């Protein structure tokens, strides 16, 4: 900062001085004050009158007013749950990495032929990948057990000599 210039409420170290909230003009405080002013200006009677007006407009055919009244009085409608339909694709049981590879090929073929949509394919691929990861971890655990057993036996053999 140049000497003698406006330091914008900062201490000589460059930090905000005591009493300076910092930030860009106190935007949070301003929005809080505007919200408070709006709450003070609108009474429950005003809100009731607006709902009555929206109800009248909805009864006259205004779709936006109908939606507003329904959402404010009944809450938003929940999304209708979709029933899961079976996929039109035959996948092998994924017991080995080779099985997982075959499953991925069939999924890709299904997408290419148009018998499987993209979202379903992503779901199936995620399942195959999770299974493959589980297979890899199981194999790694078995190998680690073998290495530990071999190390234990080597230790026992070296102690006998």
N, C-alpha and C positions, 0 to 999 in steps of 0.2 A: 504494500500500500504506500502511496506517496505520502510524504510528511505533510501534515496540515490539511489533508483531504478529509472528506466525510468518511468516517469509519463505520457507518451504518449500525451503530449500537454495539460495536465490538470492543473488547478489552485490548490493551496494547499487545497481548500475545496472539491476537487474531481470533480468539474464541468469542462467542456471544457473551456480552456483559450481563451482569445480574439484572433481572427485570426484563430482558429482551427475550421473547419466546422463540425468536428465530423463525425460519421457514418463510415461504412466499406470502407475506401479508396476512398470516393467520387465517388461511382459507377454512380450516375446520371451525374456528370460532365464528366466522361469517356464516357458514352454512348452518351452524347450530342456532345462531341468532335469527336467521331467516325462517328456520323451521319453527322456532319458538313463536315468532311473530304470526306465522300462519296458524298455529294452534290457538293462539290467543284471539285471532280474528274470527275463527270459525267455531261456532257453538254446536252442541248436539242437535239443537233445533234446526240449524242450517243443514247439517248432514241429513237429518230426517227429511227435510224439504227436498233436498237434491235426490234422495232415493225415491221419494214419491214422484218427482218429475221424471226420473229415469224410468220408473215403472209405467207411468202414463205413456212415455215415448215408446217403450217396449211393446205395450199393448196396441199402439198405433202402427206397429210393424218395424220399428227401428231395431235392426239386429244387434248393433253395437250396444244399444241400451239394454236389450234383453240379456245379452251376455254379461254386461256389467252387473245387473241386478242378480242374476243367477250366481255369479261368482262371489258376490259380496254377501249373499244370504245363504247359499248352500255350499259354498266352497267350490273349488275347481274340480271338474270331473276327473276321476282317476283314469289312467290309461287302461284300456281293456287288455287283460293278459292274453297273449297269443298262445294257442295250444301248439305244443311242439309236434311237428310231423316227422315221421321217420325219413331219413335220407335215402334217396334212391341210388345207393352205392354200396357195394359189398367190400368190406375191408377185412383183411386177415387179422387173426389174433396177434397182437404185437408182442411176441415172446422173445424175439431176437432183433438185432439191428437190421438184419436182412428183411424181416417182416415189416419193420417200420418203413424201410425203403420202398417196399412193394405198396404199402398203404399210401405213402406220399405220391407215388406214381399214379395210383388209381384216383386219388383226389384231384390231381392236376388234370388227368384225362377227363374226369367229370366236369371240371370247370371249362375245359376246352370244348367239350361236346355240348355244353349248355345244360347238362342234367343236374348241376350243382351250382348254386349261386355263390357269390363271393363271400358273404358273411358266413354261410355254412362251411365253406371251404376253410376260412380262417379259423373257425371253431375246431374243425376236425384236425387241421394242421397243428394247432396249439395242443390238442390232446395227444397227437402222435409225438410231438416234441417232448411233452412231459413224460410220456412213457419211455422214450428213448433216453432221457436224462436219468430216469429211475433205473433203467437197465445198466447204464454206464456206471452209476454209483454203486449198484449191487456188484458189478464185475470188479470195480476198483476195491470195494470192501473185501471181496474174496481174495484178490491178489495181495492185499495188505496183510490179511490173515496168514496167507501162505508164506510171505516174506518174514513175518514175525515168528512163525513156527520154525522156519529154516534157521533164523537167527538164534532162536532158543536152543535148537538142536546143535548148532555149531558151537554155541557157548558151552553146552554140556559136554560135547566131544573134546573141546580144548581143555576143559577142566579135568578130564580123566587122564590126560597125558602127563 
